[in-house]
Amino acid sequence: MNAAANANANSNSHAQGGRLARLLGNLRARLGLGQTDTVDVLPVRVGGTEYRRTTAIPAHMLGFDQALIWVVLLLMAFSMVMVYSASIAMPDNPRFGAIAPTHFVLRHAIAMGVGFVGALLAFQVSMNTWEHMARWLFVASLLLLIAVLIPGVGLVVNGARRWISLGVMNFQPSELAKFAVLIYAADYMVRRMDVKEHFFRAVLPMAAAVAVVGGLLLAEPDMGAFMVIAVIAMGILFLGGVNARMFFLIALILVLAFAAMVWLSPWRRERIFAYLDPFSEQHALGKGYQLSHALIAIGRGELFGVGLGASVEKLHWLPEAHTDFLLAVIGEEFGLVGVLVLILAFLWLTRRLMQIGRQAIALDRVFSGLVAQGVAIWMGFQAFINMGVNLGALPTKGLTLPFMSFGGSAILMNLIAIALVLRVDYENKLLMRGGRV
């Protein structure tokens, strides 16, 4: 009887082992793994035999969010076309000297090349390493914001000292500050998660850090970058679970602070008045000049636009047509349809970045999730401000359109930020398929 029972037990064990082997084979087939590839799973013991896999899935097997990559690439390809179209007449302007018609588009292409290299390098760094570097990155951004204010180091353009010359391109420390504050705020919330309900212990240290960055930015001056940084920090605090009443109190304080800055600055106050009536005799040739010509450009575009390259406003009428007011040229040449397509692209992009962040948080990777959602806030808010300014819905403010406007440091930091989100997505998929980060 005992011998028969043992034989029966061994037979059942072998059958169970065979079924498990088939299940593992099916799992490998679904994941697209070869016979030599393995995947991390919980150890299972059947009939005295332990089934265990310890090797992580190769990176090339995981794939990436192809839709996200394609949207970013299409935006940047379109930006090459539009920067060239918007800047082709600039050699006729004595202010730019003897430059080639392709001067700006070539510099834009170089910035993209540098940005792609930077993004590729950033993607190789794990999110754990970024978390450990957060405070050092924040300190580095502060040092650069101080350096740009030093005469002889920072370049002065249109009365603002915002750039440091690197030879190949001019670097804008405020763009690095956006990225650094994003990483630092996400790391800060992870470290302060246990006191997030206490205002003074959770919020004030972060508010002080943002205030220091804001003070340096206002000295340049660059109020637009300060607004973006403040919104990024606030958004991450809110998504990190800071008490809602405290969050709205911070928002009210920030709104009052920006209103006070506008009211106490005569030239900022004049810009608000010009926004309210840009076509008036008092403002049409002054603070309302950019907005009035942006509205003329968009009005000329009507539904389908006047055609690629046929814009009139870019012919020395609309200032900064290739940077802050590129959307107005797009509206003139591609009409309402072109503007709506661009708006939908940024809506989709922001939503997708948020989804990747929520997925990371669901996997208990709070820092990675907050970083991805912070990038969504950054891209979405800056695009909203730029589009609102071009369409006359918001007062004129010098903020570029992400991935689109001419500007080397902006393109570089935008691509690095997207690379971090792709890294978050890659690590999410790795974990969901049983791998290790």
DOTI-440933 format. One record per residue (C-alpha): x, y, z; chain; residue number from 0; residue in one letter. Coordinates in pm, whole numbers, m for minus. Example, Ala and Ser with C-alpha at 12.3 -4.5 7.8 and 13.67 -1.06 7.14 Angstrom:
<pts>
+--------+--------+--------+------+-----+------+
!      x !      y !      z ! unit ! pos ! code !
+--------+--------+--------+------+-----+------+
!   1230 !   m450 !    780 !    A !   0 !    a !
!   1367 !   m106 !    714 !    A !   1 !    s !
+--------+--------+--------+------+-----+------+
</pts>
This chain:
<pts>
+--------+--------+--------+------+-----+------+
!      x !      y !      z ! unit ! pos ! code !
+--------+--------+--------+------+-----+------+
!      0 !      0 !      0 !    A !   0 !    m !
!    279 !    240 !     96 !    A !   1 !    n !
!    470 !    169 !   m226 !    A !   2 !    a !
!    154 !    228 !   m432 !    A !   3 !    a !
!     80 !    552 !   m246 !    A !   4 !    a !
!    435 !    678 !   m301 !    A !   5 !    n !
!    421 !    592 !   m670 !    A !   6 !    a !
!     88 !    773 !   m700 !    A !   7 !    n !
!    231 !   1079 !   m519 !    A !   8 !    a !
!    537 !   1083 !   m744 !    A !   9 !    n !
!    315 !   1059 !  m1049 !    A !  10 !    s !
!    107 !   1356 !   m928 !    A !  11 !    n !
!    423 !   1555 !   m856 !    A !  12 !    s !
!    559 !   1489 !  m1203 !    A !  13 !    h !
!    224 !   1588 !  m1355 !    A !  14 !    a !
!    219 !   1912 !  m1154 !    A !  15 !    q !
!    579 !   1981 !  m1254 !    A !  16 !    g !
!    492 !   1926 !  m1618 !    A !  17 !    g !
!    194 !   2161 !  m1595 !    A !  18 !    r !
!    410 !   2430 !  m1432 !    A !  19 !    l !
!    678 !   2389 !  m1698 !    A !  20 !    a !
!    412 !   2437 !  m1967 !    A !  21 !    r !
!    282 !   2748 !  m1787 !    A !  22 !    l !
!    633 !   2895 !  m1773 !    A !  23 !    l !
!    678 !   2813 !  m2142 !    A !  24 !    g !
!    354 !   2993 !  m2228 !    A !  25 !    n !
!    462 !   3292 !  m2018 !    A !  26 !    l !
!    792 !   3314 !  m2204 !    A !  27 !    r !
!    611 !   3293 !  m2537 !    A !  28 !    a !
!    370 !   3576 !  m2442 !    A !  29 !    r !
!    656 !   3797 !  m2326 !    A !  30 !    l !
!    845 !   3734 !  m2646 !    A !  31 !    g !
!   1137 !   3564 !  m2470 !    A !  32 !    l !
!   1359 !   3302 !  m2627 !    A !  33 !    g !
!   1447 !   2969 !  m2475 !    A !  34 !    q !
!   1757 !   3113 !  m2308 !    A !  35 !    t !
!   1582 !   3420 !  m2164 !    A !  36 !    d !
!   1444 !   3410 !  m1813 !    A !  37 !    t !
!   1219 !   3619 !  m1596 !    A !  38 !    v !
!   1204 !   3688 !  m1222 !    A !  39 !    d !
!    915 !   3506 !  m1056 !    A !  40 !    v !
!    846 !   3395 !   m703 !    A !  41 !    l !
!   1021 !   3062 !   m626 !    A !  42 !    p !
!    780 !   2767 !   m647 !    A !  43 !    v !
!    849 !   2426 !   m496 !    A !  44 !    r !
!    671 !   2126 !   m649 !    A !  45 !    v !
!    752 !   1767 !   m559 !    A !  46 !    g !
!   1083 !   1864 !   m400 !    A !  47 !    g !
!   1192 !   2064 !   m708 !    A !  48 !    t !
!   1228 !   2442 !   m680 !    A !  49 !    e !
!   1148 !   2651 !   m989 !    A !  50 !    y !
!   1326 !   2988 !   m976 !    A !  51 !    r !
!   1435 !   3249 !  m1229 !    A !  52 !    r !
!   1674 !   3528 !  m1131 !    A !  53 !    t !
!   1793 !   3696 !  m1451 !    A !  54 !    t !
!   1623 !   4026 !  m1542 !    A !  55 !    a !
!   1455 !   4065 !  m1880 !    A !  56 !    i !
!   1688 !   4217 !  m2144 !    A !  57 !    p !
!   1612 !   4583 !  m2215 !    A !  58 !    a !
!   1557 !   4524 !  m2587 !    A !  59 !    h !
!   1271 !   4284 !  m2508 !    A !  60 !    m !
!   1061 !   4539 !  m2321 !    A !  61 !    l !
!    991 !   4801 !  m2585 !    A !  62 !    g !
!    893 !   5161 !  m2513 !    A !  63 !    f !
!    588 !   5381 !  m2531 !    A !  64 !    d !
!    606 !   5420 !  m2907 !    A !  65 !    q !
!    309 !   5656 !  m2926 !    A !  66 !    a !
!    477 !   5899 !  m2683 !    A !  67 !    l !
!    804 !   5886 !  m2877 !    A !  68 !    i !
!    629 !   5943 !  m3210 !    A !  69 !    w !
!    429 !   6242 !  m3082 !    A !  70 !    v !
!    747 !   6409 !  m2952 !    A !  71 !    v !
!    935 !   6335 !  m3276 !    A !  72 !    l !
!    650 !   6470 !  m3489 !    A !  73 !    l !
!    630 !   6788 !  m3279 !    A !  74 !    l !
!   1003 !   6841 !  m3322 !    A !  75 !    m !
!    996 !   6769 !  m3696 !    A !  76 !    a !
!    712 !   7020 !  m3733 !    A !  77 !    f !
!    912 !   7269 !  m3525 !    A !  78 !    s !
!   1204 !   7241 !  m3771 !    A !  79 !    m !
!    972 !   7335 !  m4056 !    A !  80 !    v !
!    810 !   7622 !  m3868 !    A !  81 !    m !
!   1131 !   7768 !  m3721 !    A !  82 !    v !
!   1272 !   7777 !  m4073 !    A !  83 !    y !
!    954 !   7934 !  m4208 !    A !  84 !    s !
!    935 !   8194 !  m3928 !    A !  85 !    a !
!   1304 !   8292 !  m3944 !    A !  86 !    s !
!   1379 !   8282 !  m4317 !    A !  87 !    i !
!   1330 !   8659 !  m4356 !    A !  88 !    a !
!   1550 !   8757 !  m4060 !    A !  89 !    m !
!   1871 !   8807 !  m4263 !    A !  90 !    p !
!   1698 !   9116 !  m4410 !    A !  91 !    d !
!   1686 !   9271 !  m4063 !    A !  92 !    n !
!   2000 !   9482 !  m3987 !    A !  93 !    p !
!   1965 !   9389 !  m3618 !    A !  94 !    r !
!   2087 !   9034 !  m3693 !    A !  95 !    f !
!   2380 !   9133 !  m3916 !    A !  96 !    g !
!   2499 !   8923 !  m4208 !    A !  97 !    a !
!   2346 !   8581 !  m4137 !    A !  98 !    i !
!   2234 !   8307 !  m4372 !    A !  99 !    a !
!   1863 !   8231 !  m4422 !    A ! 100 !    p !
!   1929 !   7892 !  m4261 !    A ! 101 !    t !
!   2109 !   8041 !  m3957 !    A ! 102 !    h !
!   1834 !   7977 !  m3703 !    A ! 103 !    f !
!   1713 !   7643 !  m3836 !    A ! 104 !    v !
!   2069 !   7505 !  m3835 !    A ! 105 !    l !
!   2120 !   7619 !  m3475 !    A ! 106 !    r !
!   1784 !   7464 !  m3392 !    A ! 107 !    h !
!   1897 !   7136 !  m3549 !    A ! 108 !    a !
!   2224 !   7144 !  m3351 !    A ! 109 !    i !
!   2025 !   7202 !  m3029 !    A ! 110 !    a !
!   1809 !   6902 !  m3114 !    A ! 111 !    m !
!   2117 !   6688 !  m3177 !    A ! 112 !    g !
!   2267 !   6789 !  m2843 !    A ! 113 !    v !
!   1927 !   6730 !  m2682 !    A ! 114 !    g !
!   1896 !   6378 !  m2825 !    A ! 115 !    f !
!   2243 !   6289 !  m2695 !    A ! 116 !    v !
!   2157 !   6433 !  m2355 !    A ! 117 !    g !
!   1826 !   6244 !  m2350 !    A ! 118 !    a !
!   1999 !   5918 !  m2443 !    A ! 119 !    l !
!   2249 !   5961 !  m2159 !    A ! 120 !    l !
!   1975 !   6060 !  m1912 !    A ! 121 !    a !
!   1776 !   5749 !  m2000 !    A ! 122 !    f !
!   2069 !   5526 !  m1900 !    A ! 123 !    q !
!   2052 !   5656 !  m1540 !    A ! 124 !    v !
!   1813 !   5468 !  m1311 !    A ! 125 !    s !
!   1545 !   5659 !  m1121 !    A ! 126 !    m !
!   1708 !   5553 !   m793 !    A ! 127 !    n !
!   2024 !   5736 !   m902 !    A ! 128 !    t !
!   1825 !   6045 !  m1002 !    A ! 129 !    w !
!   1666 !   6039 !   m657 !    A ! 130 !    e !
!   2008 !   6032 !   m491 !    A ! 131 !    h !
!   2129 !   6318 !   m713 !    A ! 132 !    m !
!   1825 !   6541 !   m651 !    A ! 133 !    a !
!   1976 !   6768 !   m386 !    A ! 134 !    r !
!   2310 !   6804 !   m567 !    A ! 135 !    w !
!   2128 !   6891 !   m890 !    A ! 136 !    l !
!   1929 !   7158 !   m706 !    A ! 137 !    f !
!   2249 !   7309 !   m562 !    A ! 138 !    v !
!   2411 !   7308 !   m909 !    A ! 139 !    a !
!   2112 !   7495 !  m1054 !    A ! 140 !    s !
!   2139 !   7758 !   m777 !    A ! 141 !    l !
!   2509 !   7809 !   m852 !    A ! 142 !    l !
!   2436 !   7858 !  m1223 !    A ! 143 !    l !
!   2154 !   8103 !  m1144 !    A ! 144 !    l !
!   2404 !   8302 !   m938 !    A ! 145 !    i !
!   2674 !   8276 !  m1205 !    A ! 146 !    a !
!   2448 !   8415 !  m1479 !    A ! 147 !    v !
!   2404 !   8736 !  m1278 !    A ! 148 !    l !
!   2780 !   8801 !  m1272 !    A ! 149 !    i !
!   2884 !   9062 !  m1534 !    A ! 150 !    p !
!   3105 !   8903 !  m1796 !    A ! 151 !    g !
!   2957 !   8557 !  m1736 !    A ! 152 !    v !
!   2591 !   8614 !  m1811 !    A ! 153 !    g !
!   2491 !   8747 !  m2155 !    A ! 154 !    l !
!   2251 !   9044 !  m2170 !    A ! 155 !    v !
!   1982 !   9022 !  m2441 !    A ! 156 !    v !
!   1696 !   9275 !  m2458 !    A ! 157 !    n !
!   1782 !   9401 !  m2110 !    A ! 158 !    g !
!   1769 !   9056 !  m1945 !    A ! 159 !    a !
!   2073 !   8863 !  m1819 !    A ! 160 !    r !
!   1962 !   8500 !  m1866 !    A ! 161 !    r !
!   2220 !   8317 !  m2078 !    A ! 162 !    w !
!   2568 !   8170 !  m2042 !    A ! 163 !    i !
!   2763 !   8124 !  m2366 !    A ! 164 !    s !
!   2888 !   7768 !  m2426 !    A ! 165 !    l !
!   3020 !   7833 !  m2777 !    A ! 166 !    g !
!   2799 !   7586 !  m2963 !    A ! 167 !    v !
!   2487 !   7724 !  m2794 !    A ! 168 !    m !
!   2379 !   7965 !  m2524 !    A ! 169 !    n !
!   2263 !   7791 !  m2208 !    A ! 170 !    f !
!   1978 !   7928 !  m1997 !    A ! 171 !    q !
!   2016 !   7825 !  m1629 !    A ! 172 !    p !
!   1644 !   7887 !  m1566 !    A ! 173 !    s !
!   1565 !   7584 !  m1786 !    A ! 174 !    e !
!   1790 !   7366 !  m1572 !    A ! 175 !    l !
!   1625 !   7518 !  m1263 !    A ! 176 !    a !
!   1283 !   7392 !  m1381 !    A ! 177 !    k !
!   1421 !   7041 !  m1413 !    A ! 178 !    f !
!   1617 !   7057 !  m1086 !    A ! 179 !    a !
!   1322 !   7187 !   m884 !    A ! 180 !    v !
!   1104 !   6911 !  m1031 !    A ! 181 !    l !
!   1349 !   6637 !   m924 !    A ! 182 !    i !
!   1413 !   6800 !   m587 !    A ! 183 !    y !
!   1041 !   6845 !   m510 !    A ! 184 !    a !
!    967 !   6479 !   m591 !    A ! 185 !    a !
!   1256 !   6365 !   m369 !    A ! 186 !    d !
!   1146 !   6607 !    m96 !    A ! 187 !    y !
!    792 !   6468 !    m91 !    A ! 188 !    m !
!    920 !   6110 !    m62 !    A ! 189 !    v !
!   1140 !   6209 !    233 !    A ! 190 !    r !
!    864 !   6412 !    401 !    A ! 191 !    r !
!    576 !   6172 !    339 !    A ! 192 !    m !
!    529 !   6110 !    712 !    A ! 193 !    d !
!    473 !   6482 !    789 !    A ! 194 !    v !
!    276 !   6584 !    479 !    A ! 195 !    k !
!    m26 !   6683 !    691 !    A ! 196 !    e !
!    177 !   6936 !    892 !    A ! 197 !    h !
!    205 !   7272 !    716 !    A ! 198 !    f !
!    518 !   7412 !    879 !    A ! 199 !    f !
!    715 !   7088 !    865 !    A ! 200 !    r !
!    606 !   6977 !    518 !    A ! 201 !    a !
!    551 !   7293 !    315 !    A ! 202 !    v !
!    768 !   7574 !    449 !    A ! 203 !    l !
!   1110 !   7416 !    364 !    A ! 204 !    p !
!    999 !   7358 !      4 !    A ! 205 !    m !
!    848 !   7707 !    m12 !    A ! 206 !    a !
!   1178 !   7853 !    109 !    A ! 207 !    a !
!   1371 !   7665 !   m163 !    A ! 208 !    a !
!   1133 !   7792 !   m433 !    A ! 209 !    v !
!   1156 !   8145 !   m291 !    A ! 210 !    a !
!   1538 !   8141 !   m322 !    A ! 211 !    v !
!   1513 !   8024 !   m685 !    A ! 212 !    v !
!   1243 !   8285 !   m749 !    A ! 213 !    g !
!   1456 !   8565 !   m608 !    A ! 214 !    g !
!   1744 !   8474 !   m840 !    A ! 215 !    l !
!   1511 !   8447 !  m1140 !    A ! 216 !    l !
!   1348 !   8783 !  m1071 !    A ! 217 !    l !
!   1695 !   8940 !  m1059 !    A ! 218 !    a !
!   1754 !   8840 !  m1426 !    A ! 219 !    e !
!   1452 !   8917 !  m1464 !    A ! 220 !    p !
!   1257 !   8604 !  m1570 !    A ! 221 !    d !
!    914 !   8604 !  m1409 !    A ! 222 !    m !
!    781 !   8349 !  m1659 !    A ! 223 !    g !
!   1030 !   8082 !  m1550 !    A ! 224 !    a !
!    951 !   8160 !  m1185 !    A ! 225 !    f !
!    580 !   8104 !  m1252 !    A ! 226 !    m !
!    648 !   7766 !  m1415 !    A ! 227 !    v !
!    876 !   7657 !  m1129 !    A ! 228 !    i !
!    623 !   7763 !   m866 !    A ! 229 !    a !
!    345 !   7568 !  m1043 !    A ! 230 !    v !
!    567 !   7258 !  m1077 !    A ! 231 !    i !
!    653 !   7266 !   m705 !    A ! 232 !    a !
!    291 !   7325 !   m603 !    A ! 233 !    m !
!    165 !   7049 !   m831 !    A ! 234 !    g !
!    410 !   6794 !   m691 !    A ! 235 !    i !
!    320 !   6892 !   m332 !    A ! 236 !    l !
!    m49 !   6847 !   m414 !    A ! 237 !    f !
!      2 !   6514 !   m594 !    A ! 238 !    l !
!    227 !   6402 !   m309 !    A ! 239 !    g !
!    m64 !   6429 !    m68 !    A ! 240 !    g !
!    m21 !   6765 !    105 !    A ! 241 !    v !
!   m337 !   6867 !    290 !    A ! 242 !    n !
!   m580 !   7021 !     38 !    A ! 243 !    a !
!   m666 !   7322 !    256 !    A ! 244 !    r !
!   m297 !   7402 !    293 !    A ! 245 !    m !
!   m248 !   7360 !    m80 !    A ! 246 !    f !
!   m519 !   7615 !   m162 !    A ! 247 !    f !
!   m373 !   7849 !     99 !    A ! 248 !    l !
!    m33 !   7825 !    m77 !    A ! 249 !    i !
!   m202 !   7887 !   m413 !    A ! 250 !    a !
!   m374 !   8198 !   m277 !    A ! 251 !    l !
!    m47 !   8329 !   m133 !    A ! 252 !    i !
!    129 !   8274 !   m467 !    A ! 253 !    l !
!   m146 !   8450 !   m664 !    A ! 254 !    v !
!   m131 !   8747 !   m426 !    A ! 255 !    l !
!    250 !   8752 !   m450 !    A ! 256 !    a !
!    246 !   8757 !   m832 !    A ! 257 !    f !
!    m27 !   9025 !   m828 !    A ! 258 !    a !
!    188 !   9238 !   m594 !    A ! 259 !    a !
!    492 !   9194 !   m823 !    A ! 260 !    m !
!    288 !   9310 !  m1122 !    A ! 261 !    v !
!    137 !   9605 !   m936 !    A ! 262 !    w !
!    471 !   9724 !   m793 !    A ! 263 !    l !
!    647 !   9703 !  m1131 !    A ! 264 !    s !
!    542 !   9986 !  m1368 !    A ! 265 !    p !
!    649 !   9807 !  m1685 !    A ! 266 !    w !
!    468 !   9485 !  m1584 !    A ! 267 !    r !
!    160 !   9687 !  m1495 !    A ! 268 !    r !
!    171 !   9857 !  m1834 !    A ! 269 !    e !
!    187 !   9516 !  m2001 !    A ! 270 !    r !
!   m137 !   9414 !  m1825 !    A ! 271 !    i !
!   m311 !   9732 !  m1943 !    A ! 272 !    f !
!   m183 !   9669 !  m2296 !    A ! 273 !    a !
!   m323 !   9316 !  m2284 !    A ! 274 !    y !
!   m667 !   9453 !  m2201 !    A ! 275 !    l !
!   m665 !   9683 !  m2507 !    A ! 276 !    d !
!   m373 !   9600 !  m2739 !    A ! 277 !    p !
!   m509 !   9794 !  m3040 !    A ! 278 !    f !
!   m552 !  10125 !  m2859 !    A ! 279 !    s !
!   m349 !  10425 !  m2976 !    A ! 280 !    e !
!   m159 !  10422 !  m2647 !    A ! 281 !    q !
!    m48 !  10055 !  m2664 !    A ! 282 !    h !
!    m50 !   9952 !  m3034 !    A ! 283 !    a !
!    310 !  10064 !  m3088 !    A ! 284 !    l !
!    424 !   9993 !  m2733 !    A ! 285 !    g !
!    354 !   9707 !  m2491 !    A ! 286 !    k !
!     64 !   9584 !  m2703 !    A ! 287 !    g !
!    264 !   9562 !  m3025 !    A ! 288 !    y !
!    349 !   9189 !  m3005 !    A ! 289 !    q !
!      0 !   9084 !  m2901 !    A ! 290 !    l !
!   m175 !   9298 !  m3164 !    A ! 291 !    s !
!     37 !   9152 !  m3446 !    A ! 292 !    h !
!     m5 !   8798 !  m3309 !    A ! 293 !    a !
!   m381 !   8845 !  m3324 !    A ! 294 !    l !
!   m356 !   8986 !  m3677 !    A ! 295 !    i !
!   m155 !   8678 !  m3782 !    A ! 296 !    a !
!   m406 !   8435 !  m3635 !    A ! 297 !    i !
!   m694 !   8633 !  m3783 !    A ! 298 !    g !
!   m538 !   8616 !  m4130 !    A ! 299 !    r !
!   m512 !   8237 !  m4102 !    A ! 300 !    g !
!   m889 !   8190 !  m4070 !    A ! 301 !    e !
!   m986 !   7822 !  m4098 !    A ! 302 !    l !
!   m715 !   7657 !  m4311 !    A ! 303 !    f !
!   m443 !   7923 !  m4319 !    A ! 304 !    g !
!   m268 !   8108 !  m4599 !    A ! 305 !    v !
!    m27 !   7821 !  m4669 !    A ! 306 !    g !
!    319 !   7717 !  m4553 !    A ! 307 !    l !
!    570 !   7999 !  m4602 !    A ! 308 !    g !
!    304 !   8257 !  m4697 !    A ! 309 !    a !
!    289 !   8438 !  m4362 !    A ! 310 !    s !
!    313 !   8816 !  m4382 !    A ! 311 !    v !
!    349 !   8890 !  m4010 !    A ! 312 !    e !
!    682 !   8705 !  m3990 !    A ! 313 !    k !
!    827 !   8961 !  m4235 !    A ! 314 !    l !
!    957 !   9188 !  m3955 !    A ! 315 !    h !
!    612 !   9276 !  m3822 !    A ! 316 !    w !
!    578 !   9017 !  m3545 !    A ! 317 !    l !
!    873 !   9021 !  m3300 !    A ! 318 !    p !
!   1012 !   8688 !  m3179 !    A ! 319 !    e !
!    816 !   8501 !  m3448 !    A ! 320 !    a !
!   1051 !   8201 !  m3424 !    A ! 321 !    h !
!   1046 !   8176 !  m3042 !    A ! 322 !    t !
!    767 !   8300 !  m2814 !    A ! 323 !    d !
!    520 !   8375 !  m3095 !    A ! 324 !    f !
!    577 !   8074 !  m3319 !    A ! 325 !    l !
!    216 !   7964 !  m3263 !    A ! 326 !    l !
!     93 !   8287 !  m3423 !    A ! 327 !    a !
!    288 !   8203 !  m3741 !    A ! 328 !    v !
!    144 !   7849 !  m3729 !    A ! 329 !    i !
!   m204 !   8000 !  m3695 !    A ! 330 !    g !
!   m146 !   8228 !  m3994 !    A ! 331 !    e !
!     m4 !   7957 !  m4221 !    A ! 332 !    e !
!   m220 !   7660 !  m4110 !    A ! 333 !    f !
!   m525 !   7835 !  m3970 !    A ! 334 !    g !
!   m759 !   7720 !  m3694 !    A ! 335 !    l !
!   m713 !   7356 !  m3799 !    A ! 336 !    v !
!   m337 !   7369 !  m3746 !    A ! 337 !    g !
!   m371 !   7535 !  m3405 !    A ! 338 !    v !
!   m634 !   7282 !  m3290 !    A ! 339 !    l !
!   m416 !   6988 !  m3399 !    A ! 340 !    v !
!   m127 !   7132 !  m3197 !    A ! 341 !    l !
!   m349 !   7186 !  m2891 !    A ! 342 !    i !
!   m477 !   6827 !  m2912 !    A ! 343 !    l !
!   m120 !   6697 !  m2941 !    A ! 344 !    a !
!    m19 !   6872 !  m2618 !    A ! 345 !    f !
!   m336 !   6755 !  m2444 !    A ! 346 !    l !
!   m259 !   6396 !  m2540 !    A ! 347 !    w !
!    106 !   6435 !  m2438 !    A ! 348 !    l !
!     17 !   6575 !  m2094 !    A ! 349 !    t !
!   m241 !   6304 !  m2033 !    A ! 350 !    r !
!      0 !   6027 !  m2133 !    A ! 351 !    r !
!    274 !   6158 !  m1902 !    A ! 352 !    l !
!     23 !   6166 !  m1617 !    A ! 353 !    m !
!    m81 !   5807 !  m1689 !    A ! 354 !    q !
!    280 !   5686 !  m1671 !    A ! 355 !    i !
!    319 !   5867 !  m1338 !    A ! 356 !    g !
!      2 !   5710 !  m1195 !    A ! 357 !    r !
!    120 !   5367 !  m1308 !    A ! 358 !    q !
!    450 !   5416 !  m1123 !    A ! 359 !    a !
!    271 !   5522 !   m804 !    A ! 360 !    i !
!     45 !   5217 !   m831 !    A ! 361 !    a !
!    366 !   5009 !   m832 !    A ! 362 !    l !
!    471 !   5185 !   m509 !    A ! 363 !    d !
!    736 !   5392 !   m687 !    A ! 364 !    r !
!    635 !   5733 !   m554 !    A ! 365 !    v !
!    944 !   5929 !   m659 !    A ! 366 !    f !
!    925 !   5804 !  m1018 !    A ! 367 !    s !
!    553 !   5872 !  m1033 !    A ! 368 !    g !
!    589 !   6227 !   m903 !    A ! 369 !    l !
!    870 !   6297 !  m1151 !    A ! 370 !    v !
!    658 !   6182 !  m1447 !    A ! 371 !    a !
!    358 !   6382 !  m1328 !    A ! 372 !    q !
!    580 !   6683 !  m1261 !    A ! 373 !    g !
!    702 !   6671 !  m1623 !    A ! 374 !    v !
!    336 !   6661 !  m1731 !    A ! 375 !    a !
!    263 !   6972 !  m1523 !    A ! 376 !    i !
!    571 !   7145 !  m1667 !    A ! 377 !    w !
!    493 !   7072 !  m2033 !    A ! 378 !    m !
!    118 !   7122 !  m1999 !    A ! 379 !    g !
!    134 !   7449 !  m1803 !    A ! 380 !    f !
!    406 !   7606 !  m2019 !    A ! 381 !    q !
!    223 !   7511 !  m2339 !    A ! 382 !    a !
!   m101 !   7652 !  m2190 !    A ! 383 !    f !
!     67 !   7985 !  m2107 !    A ! 384 !    i !
!    237 !   8014 !  m2448 !    A ! 385 !    n !
!    m82 !   7932 !  m2638 !    A ! 386 !    m !
!   m288 !   8164 !  m2417 !    A ! 387 !    g !
!    m47 !   8451 !  m2483 !    A ! 388 !    v !
!    m45 !   8393 !  m2861 !    A ! 389 !    n !
!   m425 !   8373 !  m2872 !    A ! 390 !    l !
!   m471 !   8684 !  m2657 !    A ! 391 !    g !
!   m630 !   8492 !  m2371 !    A ! 392 !    a !
!   m343 !   8573 !  m2130 !    A ! 393 !    l !
!   m112 !   8875 !  m2082 !    A ! 394 !    p !
!    210 !   8872 !  m2284 !    A ! 395 !    t !
!    476 !   8662 !  m2114 !    A ! 396 !    k !
!    804 !   8533 !  m2258 !    A ! 397 !    g !
!    765 !   8155 !  m2243 !    A ! 398 !    l !
!    852 !   7921 !  m2528 !    A ! 399 !    t !
!    630 !   7645 !  m2663 !    A ! 400 !    l !
!    787 !   7311 !  m2553 !    A ! 401 !    p !
!    956 !   7110 !  m2832 !    A ! 402 !    f !
!    853 !   7376 !  m3086 !    A ! 403 !    m !
!   1005 !   7720 !  m3027 !    A ! 404 !    s !
!   1364 !   7807 !  m3117 !    A ! 405 !    f !
!   1590 !   7786 !  m2812 !    A ! 406 !    g !
!   1876 !   7548 !  m2742 !    A ! 407 !    g !
!   1862 !   7506 !  m2365 !    A ! 408 !    s !
!   1481 !   7472 !  m2367 !    A ! 409 !    a !
!   1495 !   7193 !  m2628 !    A ! 410 !    i !
!   1778 !   7021 !  m2437 !    A ! 411 !    l !
!   1597 !   7019 !  m2102 !    A ! 412 !    m !
!   1262 !   6925 !  m2260 !    A ! 413 !    n !
!   1418 !   6617 !  m2420 !    A ! 414 !    l !
!   1598 !   6517 !  m2099 !    A ! 415 !    i !
!   1269 !   6550 !  m1908 !    A ! 416 !    a !
!   1093 !   6325 !  m2161 !    A ! 417 !    i !
!   1382 !   6077 !  m2137 !    A ! 418 !    a !
!   1321 !   6052 !  m1762 !    A ! 419 !    l !
!    953 !   5975 !  m1820 !    A ! 420 !    v !
!   1050 !   5707 !  m2072 !    A ! 421 !    l !
!   1286 !   5567 !  m1808 !    A ! 422 !    r !
!    998 !   5559 !  m1560 !    A ! 423 !    v !
!    783 !   5379 !  m1818 !    A ! 424 !    d !
!   1067 !   5133 !  m1891 !    A ! 425 !    y !
!   1111 !   5051 !  m1521 !    A ! 426 !    e !
!    733 !   5016 !  m1479 !    A ! 427 !    n !
!    720 !   4757 !  m1758 !    A ! 428 !    k !
!   1028 !   4583 !  m1623 !    A ! 429 !    l !
!    864 !   4540 !  m1282 !    A ! 430 !    l !
!    530 !   4432 !  m1425 !    A ! 431 !    m !
!    705 !   4159 !  m1625 !    A ! 432 !    r !
!    880 !   4028 !  m1315 !    A ! 433 !    g !
!   1216 !   4198 !  m1366 !    A ! 434 !    g !
!   1423 !   4400 !  m1123 !    A ! 435 !    r !
!   1513 !   4769 !  m1145 !    A ! 436 !    v !
+--------+--------+--------+------+-----+------+
</pts>
